[in-house]
Each structure stands twice: as structure tokens, then as C-alpha cells.
Amino acid sequence: MSAFFLHHIHGPAQAQEPLRIRPVHAARSAPPASRSLGWDVLGALWGVGASSGASLFASLMVGLITCEENEFSDGGGLDCKDNSFSDGMAIGMGVLLPLTSTLLVPAAVSAVGEMTGGRGRFGFALLGAFAGTALATPLFAYGLSQRDEGEVGLLDPLTLAGMGSMALLSSVGAILGYRLSHRREVRRESALWLPRCCMSPRDRRVTPGFAGRF
């Protein structure tokens, strides 16, 4: 709603202009009353994709670093002793995927929300994503621990179930946190009351008052 400033004109011009309504400058547009869930889902999908890609690439680098002696066979394949490559990649994935899910998913939800007029807070989206990731991490870690010797284990059914639940729960948590904080900000901004002063154009008298949305 528009904000107005009410003041009384004192002095000789009081009979002609007893009351005047003057608009207050709009520092920020009124917050939207509701948001489309589709934008938040789009941001979550963006974050899940970034999290999965970054975790896979980084865990591959960890596997290469932990590969003993980095020896290459005559056929050009990577020759790592004692399953050091698969063990390193599995450990890297087990650490990095929960970390990136906790950080990148709420960051993407908040970024898309900011671009589409949202008032939500990143901190609340981060808390929601952390809670969702924490619920899914035990299943994901258990799946990795049950992998066959010499295998990374990312295609194991339990591991896939853990990855899927982590993507889902971190997205749901981030979206809930962002939307709840958005509603909180809308209520706070809708009840905005600010002190204002106005100067009479005739006698230059300054009159105190207030401005707000009502």
C-alpha cells in the first residue's frame, strides 16, 4: 500500500489549507504478498546439480591424489595398488557431497529468490538444508561402507538411495527455511512506521509526524 504523510499547516494559510497529504519517498517497493513455489524448486534443482557436479569432480581429484605411486600400466590405464583410488574417491564423496549440499543448495535457492523479488534470508535456508542433509547422511555413509572391494560404490542401491534422499531433504529444508523467512520479512515490512518531518511551502515551518504502510 502507499505510504502517506499527514501534517497540519499553521499560520495565515490555515483557513485555506487546513490539511495536506504529501507522499513519502519510496525507498523500497512493497514486498510481494505471495511467492511461486516453482522459483524455489528451480533454485533447489540448480543447487543440487552444482553440488553433485562439484562433489564428483573434487572426489575424483582426491582419488587421484591418494592413488599410490600414480603408476600407469602399459595399456595407459591408471594402476593404483590396494584400491587406493577407489577408497580415496569414496572418502572424498562421503565428505564433500554433504558439505556441498548444505552450502550450495540454500545458496541457489536464496539467489533465485532474490532475483524474483523474495525477501527470504540465506541463514534460514542454510539451517533448513543442514537439517535435511543431516537426516540423509547416515544412509549415504552406510551405502558407501557396504561397497564391494575395489569399487567406488556410487552405483550401489543404498548409496544411490542416500544421494537421492540427501538431494530431496536438503532441497525441502532450504525451501522451507527461505519461504518461512520470506513471510516473516513481509509481515515486518508491512508494519513499517517511520518518523518524518515536513516543511510548509508557505511559511517554512517544520512539522513533525510519522509515515508508514497501513
Order of alpha helices (4+ residues) and beta strands (2+ residues): beta-beta-alpha-beta-beta-alpha-alpha-alpha-beta-beta
